[in-house]
């Protein structure tokens, strides 16, 4: 009986894993700073409510809109699903970036689902070279 030759599983190279880890850590660190030093600080909130149009207030308003509309979680799940269908380091990086922000900035359920999909994508065969 002949056994079919299976393709190797999707597994980023050492350098790619380093970049992915750096992206994930930077994402979580930036989201922590944004949450605890910008969004939840009452002094920043009061200053931004009194018609201040600084860059910090614009970033705060944008971040609040993005997590209220569950954009971080939706982008994370979308990129993770695409990565599950066709594994790619770029899609994995986008999903990790969105997951980092989503988990810290109140989109926990969707971002956790995206992390699970990313883990499942490691069990997929690597794409065939073109």
C-alpha positions in Angstrom: 0.0 0.0 0.0 1.3 3.4 -1.0 0.9 6.2 1.5 0.5 9.7 0.1 3.3 12.1 0.7 1.9 14.8 2.9 3.0 18.4 2.8 4.8 19.8 5.9 2.7 21.8 8.4 2.6 25.6 8.4 5.2 26.7 10.8 7.0 30.1 10.5 10.8 30.1 10.4 12.8 31.2 13.4 13.2 34.8 12.1 9.5 35.0 11.3 8.6 33.7 14.7 10.8 36.4 16.2 9.0 39.1 14.2 5.6 37.7 15.1 6.5 37.6 18.8 7.7 41.3 18.6 4.4 42.3 16.9 2.3 40.5 19.5 4.3 42.0 22.4 4.2 45.5 20.9 0.5 45.2 20.3 -0.3 44.1 23.8 2.0 46.8 25.3 0.6 49.6 23.2 -3.0 48.5 24.0 -2.1 48.4 27.8 -0.7 51.9 27.6 -3.7 53.1 25.6 -6.2 51.5 28.0 -4.7 52.5 31.3 -3.0 55.8 30.5 -5.3 57.3 27.9 -8.8 55.7 28.0 -9.3 55.1 31.7 -7.5 58.2 33.0 -10.2 60.5 34.3 -8.0 63.6 33.8 -7.5 62.7 30.1 -11.2 62.1 29.7 -12.1 65.4 31.2 -9.5 67.3 29.2 -10.8 65.6 26.0 -14.4 66.4 26.8 -13.7 70.1 27.2 -13.2 70.5 23.4 -9.6 69.6 23.3 -8.6 68.5 19.8 -5.1 67.2 20.5 -3.6 64.1 18.9 -4.1 62.2 22.2 -7.8 63.0 22.2 -8.2 61.9 18.6 -6.4 58.6 19.3 -8.7 58.2 22.4 -11.9 58.8 20.5 -10.8 56.5 17.6 -9.8 53.7 20.0 -13.1 54.0 21.9 -15.0 53.9 18.6 -13.0 50.8 17.4 -13.6 48.8 20.5 -17.2 49.8 20.9 -17.9 48.6 17.3 -15.9 45.4 18.0 -13.6 46.2 15.1 -10.5 44.8 16.8 -12.2 41.5 17.3 -13.8 41.4 13.9 -10.4 42.1 12.1 -8.7 39.5 14.3 -11.3 36.8 13.5 -11.3 37.7 9.8 -7.5 37.5 9.5 -7.4 34.3 11.6 -10.0 32.7 9.4 -8.2 33.6 6.2 -5.0 32.3 7.8 -6.8 29.1 8.6 -7.8 28.7 5.0 -4.4 29.7 3.5 -1.7 30.0 6.1 0.5 33.1 5.7 2.9 34.9 7.9 1.4 38.3 6.9 -2.1 37.2 7.9 -0.8 35.7 11.1 0.8 39.1 11.9 -2.4 41.0 11.2 -4.4 38.6 13.4 -1.8 38.8 16.2 -1.8 42.6 16.0 -5.6 42.8 16.2 -5.8 40.1 18.9 -3.4 42.0 21.1 -5.5 45.2 20.9 -8.8 43.3 21.1 -8.0 41.2 24.2 -6.8 44.3 26.1 -9.4 46.7 24.8 -12.7 44.9 25.7 -13.1 42.7 22.6 -12.1 39.6 24.5 -14.5 37.0 23.1 -13.8 37.6 19.4 -10.1 38.0 20.0 -9.9 34.8 22.0 -11.7 33.0 19.2 -9.1 34.4 16.8 -6.2 33.2 18.9 -7.8 29.7 18.9 -8.1 29.9 15.1 -4.5 30.9 14.9 -3.5 27.9 16.9 -5.5 25.7 14.6 -3.8 27.1 11.6 -0.5 25.6 12.8 -2.0 22.2 12.1 -2.7 23.1 8.4 -0.4 22.1 5.6 1.9 24.8 4.4 0.8 26.3 1.0 2.5 24.9 -2.0 5.2 27.0 -3.5 4.2 28.8 -6.7 
